[in-house]
Every structure is written in structure tokens, then in C-alpha cells.
Amino acid sequence: MIDSLSSEISSYWQTLWVLLKTPFLHSSLIWGIVPLYFGWLMNELTSDKKSFNTAIQSGFSFLWAGLHWSQIYFQKGGGLSLIFRNGLPTINFMVTLLVLIIGATAFISGIRKRYPKYGSFLGHARFANYFMIAIFAMQSNYLAWTWDRLIAIVGFAVPIWIVVHFTFKPIRGR
């Protein structure tokens, strides 16, 4: 049983590794992914406390990713081309739309120094870049969305957060 569990964890780790390295294998994705890593680093260097600066940083990262992902919906002729399957928008379109909405809300909230009702979580969104980085290759249509990839992203989120949190804790917010 332990060998089976170890094998599963190893398989999901390899899946996550593919998700993280794929953007660096395609030059068209590098300009989109590097600012997300930089944004994550900057977010991790800021204070643990809720702040409008974190909201601006997170909002910018969300907008950056969302705008990069939305490129696929515009054809060379300049028209909007939404991809639908069985009459419903694809997961890529829905995630892109959600990221753009959250990004705009966080960015504007940070600039205005006022959160919308129930929106103060936007000042705590430091770790959100991990999720955008992890789904970047799928959202850019270089890899397909699969349950294994989603499980790998979610399954390693807490261990990666712990490592990142304690790595940057000594220098955070100075």
C-alpha cells in the first residue's frame, strides 16, 4: 500500500513538473509566465497582513495572466472567437473570465484603498500566483485540462505554500 501511495505521489509530482516547465519550452509563453513568477516573488516578500499593496500586486498578476490567455480568443482578423463545446464555453474561457474579473477588482480596490463588500480577501491573495503559474500551460492551450493535472495542482498547493511561506518568512515585510 505504501508503494502504491508513493507511486501515486510520484506520478502527480511528475504531472506538476510538466505543468511548470512547459511554458519555458515555448518562447511565446515565456513573456507571459516570467512576470507571474516575479509577481509571486514580490508578493511573498510583502507583509503577511492584508494590504492594498498586495491587492495591487495580485490584481496586476491576475490581469497579466488573463490578458495573455485571452489572446487565443482573438483571430488574426481582429474578431472575437469564443470556443464552445456542446453549447457551453470551455473551461479555458471560464477561467480566463474569472481571472480577469478578480484581477480588475483587486487592482482597482488596491488603488482606491477600499475593498468591495466581502472582498477583503483580495488583500491576502499572495499565493494566488502559484495557481496561475500551475494552470498557465493549460490556459494557453499548450496542454489540455485533465483531472490528473488538477489533482496535482491542488494536491501540492499546501506543501508548496508551506515551503514558500517558511523560506521567505525571515525576510518578509522588512
TORPA-4810 file (N, C-alpha, C, O; in nm, 3 decimals):
<nodes>
NODE_1_0.081_-0.119_0.000_0.000_0.000_0.000_0.086_0.126_0.000_0.054_0.224_-0.068_M
NODE_2_0.195_0.125_0.077_0.284_0.241_0.082_0.351_0.261_-0.053_0.368_0.374_-0.098_I
NODE_3_0.389_0.150_-0.118_0.448_0.161_-0.252_0.349_0.220_-0.351_0.387_0.300_-0.437_D
NODE_4_0.223_0.182_-0.340_0.120_0.235_-0.428_0.100_0.385_-0.405_0.089_0.462_-0.501_S
NODE_5_0.096_0.426_-0.278_0.081_0.568_-0.245_0.202_0.648_-0.293_0.188_0.757_-0.349_L
NODE_6_0.319_0.593_-0.271_0.441_0.658_-0.317_0.443_0.673_-0.469_0.485_0.776_-0.522_S
NODE_7_0.397_0.571_-0.537_0.389_0.575_-0.682_0.291_0.682_-0.730_0.318_0.754_-0.826_S
NODE_8_0.176_0.693_-0.661_0.076_0.795_-0.696_0.132_0.936_-0.675_0.117_1.023_-0.761_E
NODE_9_0.197_0.958_-0.562_0.254_1.089_-0.532_0.360_1.124_-0.635_0.365_1.237_-0.684_I
NODE_10_0.444_1.027_-0.669_0.547_1.049_-0.770_0.487_1.083_-0.906_0.537_1.170_-0.977_S
NODE_11_0.381_1.015_-0.940_0.313_1.041_-1.067_0.256_1.182_-1.071_0.269_1.252_-1.171_S
NODE_12_0.193_1.225_-0.961_0.137_1.360_-0.956_0.246_1.467_-0.953_0.230_1.575_-1.009_Y
NODE_13_0.358_1.435_-0.887_0.471_1.528_-0.886_0.524_1.547_-1.029_0.553_1.659_-1.069_W
NODE_14_0.536_1.439_-1.104_0.580_1.449_-1.244_0.480_1.529_-1.327_0.520_1.605_-1.415_Q
NODE_15_0.353_1.511_-1.301_0.249_1.587_-1.371_0.264_1.736_-1.342_0.256_1.818_-1.433_T
NODE_16_0.284_1.771_-1.215_0.303_1.911_-1.179_0.429_1.967_-1.244_0.429_2.080_-1.291_L
NODE_17_0.536_1.889_-1.246_0.661_1.933_-1.307_0.641_1.965_-1.456_0.695_2.063_-1.506_W
NODE_18_0.565_1.884_-1.525_0.535_1.910_-1.667_0.460_2.042_-1.680_0.488_2.122_-1.770_V
NODE_19_0.364_2.066_-1.592_0.288_2.192_-1.595_0.379_2.313_-1.573_0.361_2.416_-1.637_L
NODE_20_0.476_2.300_-1.484_0.563_2.412_-1.451_0.671_2.437_-1.557_0.711_2.552_-1.578_L
NODE_21_0.718_2.331_-1.623_0.826_2.351_-1.720_0.777_2.381_-1.861_0.850_2.442_-1.939_K
NODE_22_0.655_2.342_-1.896_0.605_2.360_-2.032_0.612_2.505_-2.080_0.653_2.527_-2.194_T
NODE_23_0.573_2.605_-2.001_0.581_2.743_-2.052_0.723_2.785_-2.092_0.739_2.872_-2.178_P
NODE_24_0.824_2.726_-2.030_0.961_2.763_-2.063_1.012_2.691_-2.188_1.121_2.722_-2.237_F
NODE_25_0.936_2.598_-2.239_0.973_2.525_-2.360_0.918_2.592_-2.486_0.950_2.550_-2.597_L
NODE_26_0.837_2.695_-2.469_0.774_2.765_-2.582_0.799_2.914_-2.567_0.751_2.976_-2.471_H
NODE_27_0.872_2.971_-2.660_0.910_3.112_-2.647_0.789_3.205_-2.639_0.798_3.311_-2.578_S
NODE_28_0.678_3.168_-2.700_0.561_3.256_-2.696_0.498_3.263_-2.556_0.417_3.352_-2.529_S
NODE_29_0.533_3.171_-2.469_0.476_3.171_-2.333_0.568_3.235_-2.229_0.523_3.271_-2.120_L
NODE_30_0.695_3.249_-2.263_0.791_3.299_-2.164_0.756_3.440_-2.117_0.762_3.469_-1.998_I
NODE_31_0.719_3.528_-2.209_0.688_3.666_-2.168_0.564_3.671_-2.080_0.544_3.768_-2.007_W
NODE_32_0.481_3.569_-2.085_0.363_3.564_-2.001_0.388_3.503_-1.865_0.326_3.544_-1.766_G
NODE_33_0.478_3.405_-1.857_0.498_3.332_-1.732_0.600_3.399_-1.640_0.584_3.396_-1.518_I
NODE_34_0.704_3.459_-1.695_0.809_3.518_-1.612_0.754_3.628_-1.521_0.789_3.630_-1.403_V
NODE_35_0.668_3.719_-1.570_0.611_3.819_-1.478_0.528_3.757_-1.365_0.517_3.815_-1.257_P
NODE_36_0.468_3.641_-1.389_0.392_3.576_-1.282_0.485_3.524_-1.173_0.454_3.535_-1.054_L
NODE_37_0.599_3.467_-1.212_0.698_3.424_-1.111_0.751_3.546_-1.035_0.766_3.542_-0.913_Y
NODE_38_0.780_3.652_-1.109_0.829_3.775_-1.045_0.723_3.831_-0.949_0.756_3.873_-0.838_F
NODE_39_0.598_3.832_-0.993_0.488_3.879_-0.907_0.473_3.795_-0.782_0.449_3.847_-0.674_G
NODE_40_0.488_3.663_-0.797_0.480_3.574_-0.682_0.591_3.607_-0.582_0.568_3.616_-0.462_W
NODE_41_0.712_3.625_-0.635_0.826_3.660_-0.550_0.799_3.791_-0.476_0.820_3.800_-0.355_L
NODE_42_0.752_3.892_-0.549_0.724_4.021_-0.485_0.613_4.008_-0.381_0.621_4.068_-0.274_M
NODE_43_0.510_3.932_-0.412_0.402_3.911_-0.315_0.452_3.841_-0.190_0.410_3.874_-0.080_N
NODE_44_0.540_3.744_-0.206_0.591_3.670_-0.090_0.685_3.755_-0.004_0.708_3.723_0.113_E
NODE_45_0.739_3.861_-0.062_0.827_3.948_0.015_0.750_4.055_0.093_0.807_4.123_0.178_L
NODE_46_0.621_4.069_0.065_0.541_4.168_0.137_0.489_4.107_0.267_0.500_3.987_0.290_T
NODE_47_0.433_4.191_0.349_0.384_4.150_0.480_0.275_4.044_0.471_0.203_4.034_0.372_S
NODE_48_0.265_3.963_0.578_0.158_3.863_0.590_0.021_3.928_0.604_-0.081_3.867_0.572_D
NODE_49_0.019_4.051_0.652_-0.107_4.118_0.679_-0.175_4.162_0.550_-0.110_4.187_0.448_K
NODE_50_-0.307_4.172_0.557_-0.386_4.222_0.445_-0.338_4.362_0.412_-0.320_4.445_0.502_K
NODE_51_-0.318_4.390_0.281_-0.277_4.525_0.243_-0.326_4.559_0.104_-0.355_4.472_0.022_S
NODE_52_-0.336_4.689_0.080_-0.377_4.735_-0.051_-0.264_4.713_-0.153_-0.291_4.693_-0.271_F
NODE_53_-0.138_4.716_-0.107_-0.026_4.687_-0.197_-0.034_4.544_-0.251_-0.009_4.519_-0.369_N
NODE_54_-0.068_4.451_-0.162_-0.083_4.312_-0.205_-0.199_4.300_-0.303_-0.191_4.224_-0.399_T
NODE_55_-0.305_4.374_-0.281_-0.419_4.372_-0.374_-0.377_4.424_-0.511_-0.416_4.367_-0.613_A
NODE_56_-0.297_4.531_-0.515_-0.250_4.584_-0.643_-0.159_4.483_-0.712_-0.174_4.457_-0.831_I
NODE_57_-0.065_4.425_-0.637_0.027_4.327_-0.695_-0.048_4.206_-0.748_-0.023_4.161_-0.859_Q
NODE_58_-0.140_4.153_-0.668_-0.217_4.036_-0.710_-0.307_4.070_-0.828_-0.318_3.992_-0.923_S
NODE_59_-0.370_4.187_-0.822_-0.457_4.229_-0.932_-0.381_4.241_-1.062_-0.430_4.199_-1.167_G
NODE_60_-0.261_4.297_-1.056_-0.179_4.308_-1.177_-0.145_4.170_-1.232_-0.154_4.147_-1.353_F
NODE_61_-0.107_4.078_-1.144_-0.073_3.942_-1.189_-0.194_3.873_-1.253_-0.181_3.809_-1.357_S
NODE_62_-0.309_3.888_-1.191_-0.431_3.828_-1.246_-0.461_3.889_-1.383_-0.492_3.816_-1.478_F
NODE_63_-0.453_4.021_-1.394_-0.480_4.087_-1.522_-0.380_4.044_-1.628_-0.416_4.020_-1.743_L
NODE_64_-0.253_4.035_-1.589_-0.148_3.995_-1.683_-0.178_3.856_-1.739_-0.175_3.836_-1.860_W
NODE_65_-0.206_3.763_-1.651_-0.235_3.625_-1.694_-0.362_3.621_-1.779_-0.364_3.558_-1.885_A
NODE_66_-0.467_3.687_-1.732_-0.593_3.686_-1.804_-0.582_3.745_-1.943_-0.640_3.693_-2.038_G
NODE_67_-0.509_3.854_-1.955_-0.490_3.915_-2.087_-0.408_3.824_-2.179_-0.436_3.813_-2.298_L
NODE_68_-0.307_3.760_-2.122_-0.228_3.666_-2.203_-0.316_3.551_-2.252_-0.311_3.514_-2.369_H
NODE_69_-0.396_3.495_-2.163_-0.481_3.383_-2.200_-0.592_3.424_-2.297_-0.636_3.342_-2.377_W
NODE_70_-0.636_3.549_-2.290_-0.746_3.592_-2.378_-0.701_3.611_-2.522_-0.785_3.624_-2.611_S
NODE_71_-0.571_3.612_-2.547_-0.522_3.624_-2.685_-0.578_3.516_-2.776_-0.602_3.541_-2.894_Q
NODE_72_-0.598_3.396_-2.723_-0.642_3.286_-2.808_-0.784_3.305_-2.859_-0.827_3.237_-2.952_I
NODE_73_-0.858_3.399_-2.799_-0.996_3.421_-2.841_-1.008_3.524_-2.953_-1.117_3.549_-3.004_Y
NODE_74_-0.896_3.584_-2.989_-0.898_3.683_-3.096_-0.825_3.629_-3.217_-0.707_3.593_-3.208_F
NODE_75_-0.892_3.621_-3.328_-0.832_3.572_-3.452_-0.750_3.683_-3.515_-0.761_3.799_-3.476_Q
NODE_76_-0.667_3.648_-3.614_-0.583_3.747_-3.681_-0.665_3.856_-3.747_-0.617_3.968_-3.764_K
NODE_77_-0.789_3.826_-3.785_-0.875_3.925_-3.848_-0.929_4.028_-3.750_-0.994_4.123_-3.791_G
NODE_78_-0.904_4.010_-3.622_-0.946_4.105_-3.521_-1.079_4.072_-3.454_-1.120_4.142_-3.362_G
NODE_79_-1.146_3.967_-3.499_-1.275_3.933_-3.440_-1.261_3.843_-3.319_-1.163_3.770_-3.306_G
NODE_80_-1.358_3.848_-3.233_-1.361_3.764_-3.114_-1.412_3.625_-3.152_-1.516_3.612_-3.216_L
NODE_81_-1.338_3.523_-3.111_-1.376_3.386_-3.144_-1.383_3.304_-3.015_-1.280_3.257_-2.966_S
NODE_82_-1.501_3.286_-2.961_-1.517_3.207_-2.840_-1.526_3.060_-2.878_-1.592_3.023_-2.975_L
NODE_83_-1.461_2.978_-2.802_-1.460_2.835_-2.829_-1.566_2.770_-2.741_-1.559_2.777_-2.619_I
NODE_84_-1.664_2.708_-2.804_-1.773_2.642_-2.731_-1.773_2.494_-2.764_-1.742_2.454_-2.876_F
NODE_85_-1.810_2.414_-2.667_-1.828_2.271_-2.687_-1.966_2.235_-2.633_-1.999_2.267_-2.519_R
NODE_86_-2.044_2.169_-2.716_-2.180_2.130_-2.677_-2.261_2.250_-2.625_-2.342_2.236_-2.533_N
NODE_87_-2.239_2.365_-2.685_-2.316_2.483_-2.649_-2.268_2.555_-2.525_-2.326_2.657_-2.488_G
NODE_88_-2.163_2.506_-2.458_-2.111_2.569_-2.337_-1.969_2.618_-2.359_-1.892_2.555_-2.431_L
NODE_89_-1.932_2.731_-2.298_-1.795_2.778_-2.312_-1.697_2.680_-2.246_-1.732_2.614_-2.149_P
NODE_90_-1.579_2.672_-2.299_-1.479_2.580_-2.244_-1.431_2.628_-2.108_-1.451_2.744_-2.070_T
NODE_91_-1.367_2.538_-2.036_-1.310_2.571_-1.905_-1.209_2.685_-1.920_-1.200_2.771_-1.832_I
NODE_92_-1.134_2.686_-2.030_-1.034_2.792_-2.051_-1.100_2.929_-2.051_-1.051_3.023_-1.988_N
NODE_93_-1.210_2.941_-2.123_-1.279_3.070_-2.132_-1.333_3.112_-1.995_-1.320_3.227_-1.955_F
NODE_94_-1.392_3.018_-1.924_-1.450_3.050_-1.793_-1.341_3.091_-1.693_-1.359_3.187_-1.617_M
NODE_95_-1.228_3.021_-1.692_-1.118_3.055_-1.601_-1.060_3.191_-1.638_-1.033_3.273_-1.550_V
NODE_96_-1.042_3.216_-1.768_-0.989_3.345_-1.813_-1.080_3.459_-1.768_-1.032_3.560_-1.717_T
NODE_97_-1.209_3.443_-1.787_-1.305_3.545_-1.747_-1.301_3.569_-1.596_-1.300_3.683_-1.552_L
NODE_98_-1.297_3.462_-1.518_-1.291_3.474_-1.372_-1.163_3.545_-1.328_-1.166_3.632_-1.241_L
NODE_99_-1.050_3.509_-1.389_-0.922_3.570_-1.354_-0.923_3.720_-1.388_-0.873_3.801_-1.310_V
NODE_100_-0.978_3.756_-1.502_-0.985_3.897_-1.540_-1.074_3.976_-1.443_-1.041_4.089_-1.405_L
NODE_101_-1.186_3.919_-1.404_-1.277_3.987_-1.311_-1.211_4.005_-1.174_-1.215_4.114_-1.117_I
NODE_102_-1.151_3.899_-1.121_-1.084_3.909_-0.991_-0.967_4.006_-1.000_-0.945_4.086_-0.909_I
NODE_103_-0.891_3.999_-1.109_-0.777_4.089_-1.126_-0.816_4.235_-1.129_-0.755_4.318_-1.062_G
NODE_104_-0.918_4.266_-1.207_-0.965_4.405_-1.215_-1.017_4.453_-1.079_-0.990_4.566_-1.038_A
NODE_105_-1.091_4.367_-1.011_-1.146_4.404_-0.881_-1.034_4.428_-0.779_-1.038_4.526_-0.705_T
NODE_106_-0.935_4.339_-0.775_-0.824_4.355_-0.681_-0.742_4.479_-0.713_-0.708_4.556_-0.623_A
NODE_107_-0.710_4.499_-0.838_-0.628_4.613_-0.879_-0.698_4.745_-0.845_-0.637_4.835_-0.786_F
NODE_108_-0.824_4.756_-0.881_-0.900_4.879_-0.854_-0.917_4.898_-0.703_-0.908_5.011_-0.654_I
NODE_109_-0.942_4.791_-0.630_-0.956_4.801_-0.484_-0.827_4.852_-0.421_-0.831_4.935_-0.330_S
NODE_110_-0.715_4.802_-0.469_-0.586_4.846_-0.414_-0.560_4.992_-0.442_-0.509_5.065_-0.356_G
NODE_111_-0.593_5.036_-0.562_-0.572_5.177_-0.598_-0.665_5.267_-0.518_-0.624_5.372_-0.468_I
NODE_112_-0.791_5.227_-0.505_-0.891_5.308_-0.433_-0.873_5.297_-0.281_-0.929_5.377_-0.205_R
NODE_113_-0.795_5.199_-0.238_-0.776_5.170_-0.095_-0.909_5.142_-0.025_-0.934_5.184_0.087_K
NODE_114_-0.993_5.068_-0.097_-1.122_5.028_-0.043_-1.166_4.899_-0.113_-1.169_4.891_-0.236_R
NODE_115_-1.199_4.799_-0.032_-1.244_4.672_-0.086_-1.395_4.672_-0.104_-1.466_4.740_-0.029_Y
NODE_116_-1.444_4.597_-0.201_-1.590_4.581_-0.210_-1.638_4.496_-0.091_-1.558_4.430_-0.024_P
NODE_117_-1.767_4.500_-0.066_-1.823_4.421_0.043_-1.783_4.275_0.024_-1.798_4.221_-0.085_K
NODE_118_-1.733_4.212_0.128_-1.686_4.072_0.130_-1.564_4.051_0.038_-1.536_3.938_0.000_Y
NODE_119_-1.493_4.157_0.003_-1.380_4.145_-0.088_-1.245_4.168_-0.023_-1.145_4.183_-0.094_G
NODE_120_-1.239_4.172_0.110_-1.110_4.200_0.175_-1.008_4.088_0.155_-0.889_4.107_0.178_S
NODE_121_-1.055_3.970_0.112_-0.962_3.861_0.084_-0.864_3.899_-0.028_-0.757_3.839_-0.039_F
NODE_122_-0.900_3.997_-0.109_-0.813_4.040_-0.218_-0.680_4.094_-0.167_-0.581_4.093_-0.240_L
NODE_123_-0.676_4.141_-0.043_-0.553_4.189_0.017_-0.466_4.078_0.074_-0.357_4.104_0.123_G
NODE_124_-0.515_3.955_0.069_-0.441_3.839_0.120_-0.397_3.744_0.009_-0.344_3.637_0.038_H
NODE_125_-0.418_3.778_-0.114_-0.404_3.684_-0.226_-0.260_3.664_-0.272_-0.234_3.659_-0.392_A
NODE_126_-0.167_3.651_-0.179_-0.026_3.637_-0.215_0.003_3.508_-0.290_0.081_3.507_-0.385_R
NODE_127_-0.060_3.400_-0.248_-0.027_3.268_-0.305_-0.101_3.240_-0.436_-0.080_3.135_-0.497_F
NODE_128_-0.186_3.329_-0.479_-0.267_3.306_-0.600_-0.181_3.287_-0.724_-0.221_3.218_-0.818_A
NODE_129_-0.063_3.348_-0.726_0.024_3.331_-0.843_0.063_3.186_-0.866_0.082_3.144_-0.980_N
NODE_130_0.075_3.107_-0.758_0.105_2.965_-0.774_0.002_2.899_-0.865_0.039_2.826_-0.958_Y
NODE_131_-0.125_2.925_-0.840_-0.230_2.862_-0.919_-0.226_2.910_-1.064_-0.246_2.831_-1.156_F
NODE_132_-0.201_3.039_-1.084_-0.194_3.089_-1.222_-0.073_3.031_-1.295_-0.082_3.000_-1.414_M
NODE_133_0.038_3.017_-1.227_0.157_2.956_-1.287_0.129_2.810_-1.320_0.164_2.762_-1.428_I
NODE_134_0.065_2.740_-1.228_0.040_2.597_-1.247_-0.057_2.570_-1.362_-0.043_2.470_-1.432_A
NODE_135_-0.155_2.657_-1.382_-0.252_2.633_-1.490_-0.213_2.704_-1.620_-0.285_2.694_-1.719_I
NODE_136_-0.102_2.774_-1.620_-0.064_2.859_-1.733_-0.057_2.783_-1.865_-0.112_2.829_-1.966_F
NODE_137_0.008_2.669_-1.867_0.021_2.592_-1.992_-0.115_2.541_-2.041_-0.139_2.533_-2.162_A
NODE_138_-0.202_2.507_-1.948_-0.335_2.460_-1.988_-0.420_2.576_-2.038_-0.491_2.563_-2.138_M
NODE_139_-0.412_2.688_-1.970_-0.489_2.805_-2.012_-0.441_2.862_-2.144_-0.517_2.925_-2.217_Q
NODE_140_-0.314_2.840_-2.176_-0.257_2.888_-2.302_-0.277_2.787_-2.415_-0.227_2.807_-2.526_S
NODE_141_-0.348_2.681_-2.387_-0.378_2.574_-2.484_-0.256_2.496_-2.532_-0.255_2.445_-2.644_N
NODE_142_-0.153_2.487_-2.448_-0.038_2.402_-2.480_-0.053_2.264_-2.417_0.008_2.168_-2.463_Y
NODE_143_-0.133_2.256_-2.314_-0.169_2.128_-2.252_-0.320_2.130_-2.227_-0.379_2.237_-2.208_L
NODE_144_-0.380_2.013_-2.228_-0.524_2.003_-2.205_-0.554_1.998_-2.055_-0.472_1.952_-1.976_A
NODE_145_-0.672_2.046_-2.018_-0.718_2.032_-1.880_-0.752_1.885_-1.856_-0.828_1.825_-1.932_W
NODE_146_-0.695_1.826_-1.751_-0.729_1.689_-1.712_-0.746_1.685_-1.561_-0.699_1.773_-1.489_T
NODE_147_-0.815_1.581_-1.514_-0.833_1.565_-1.369_-0.700_1.540_-1.301_-0.678_1.590_-1.190_W
NODE_148_-0.611_1.463_-1.364_-0.480_1.437_-1.303_-0.402_1.567_-1.282_-0.339_1.585_-1.178_D
NODE_149_-0.407_1.656_-1.379_-0.336_1.784_-1.365_-0.399_1.869_-1.256_-0.328_1.933_-1.178_R
NODE_150_-0.529_1.871_-1.250_-0.598_1.948_-1.147_-0.568_1.892_-1.008_-0.545_1.968_-0.914_L
NODE_151_-0.568_1.761_-0.994_-0.535_1.697_-0.866_-0.391_1.728_-0.826_-0.364_1.754_-0.709_I
NODE_152_-0.299_1.727_-0.922_-0.159_1.758_-0.892_-0.145_1.902_-0.843_-0.072_1.928_-0.747_A
NODE_153_-0.214_1.996_-0.907_-0.207_2.137_-0.868_-0.260_2.156_-0.727_-0.195_2.218_-0.643_I
NODE_154_-0.378_2.102_-0.701_-0.441_2.118_-0.569_-0.365_2.037_-0.463_-0.345_2.085_-0.351_V
NODE_155_-0.325_1.917_-0.497_-0.258_1.829_-0.401_-0.125_1.882_-0.351_-0.087_1.859_-0.236_G
NODE_156_-0.053_1.953_-0.436_0.077_2.006_-0.395_0.070_2.151_-0.351_0.173_2.209_-0.314_F
NODE_157_-0.048_2.212_-0.352_-0.061_2.353_-0.314_-0.017_2.377_-0.170_0.061_2.468_-0.144_A
NODE_158_-0.066_2.297_-0.077_-0.033_2.318_0.064_0.116_2.292_0.091_0.180_2.374_0.156_V
NODE_159_0.174_2.180_0.045_0.318_2.162_0.069_0.403_2.273_0.007_0.501_2.316_0.068_P
NODE_160_0.368_2.319_-0.113_0.445_2.426_-0.176_0.425_2.556_-0.098_0.520_2.632_-0.079_I
NODE_161_0.303_2.582_-0.053_0.278_2.703_0.025_0.362_2.702_0.153_0.421_2.803_0.190_W
NODE_162_0.368_2.587_0.220_0.447_2.577_0.344_0.593_2.606_0.318_0.656_2.682_0.391_I
NODE_163_0.649_2.546_0.213_0.790_2.568_0.180_0.815_2.715_0.147_0.909_2.775_0.197_V
NODE_164_0.731_2.773_0.063_0.747_2.913_0.023_0.729_3.005_0.143_0.806_3.099_0.163_V
NODE_165_0.626_2.979_0.222_0.598_3.065_0.339_0.717_3.069_0.434_0.760_3.177_0.474_H
NODE_166_0.771_2.952_0.469_0.880_2.950_0.566_1.015_2.989_0.504_1.106_3.030_0.576_F
NODE_167_1.028_2.976_0.373_1.152_3.022_0.307_1.161_3.173_0.312_1.267_3.228_0.340_T
NODE_168_1.050_3.241_0.285_1.051_3.387_0.279_1.017_3.456_0.411_1.030_3.578_0.421_F
NODE_169_0.975_3.381_0.510_0.933_3.441_0.639_1.043_3.527_0.702_1.012_3.636_0.750_K
NODE_170_1.170_3.484_0.703_1.272_3.567_0.767_1.295_3.704_0.700_1.341_3.797_0.766_P
NODE_171_1.264_3.716_0.572_1.289_3.843_0.504_1.161_3.917_0.465_1.167_4.024_0.403_I
NODE_172_1.046_3.862_0.500_0.918_3.920_0.460_0.886_4.047_0.539_0.901_4.051_0.661_R
NODE_173_0.844_4.149_0.466_0.791_4.269_0.528_0.893_4.358_0.597_0.856_4.440_0.682_G
NODE_174_1.020_4.344_0.564_1.121_4.430_0.625_1.125_4.564_0.561_1.204_4.650_0.600_R
</nodes>
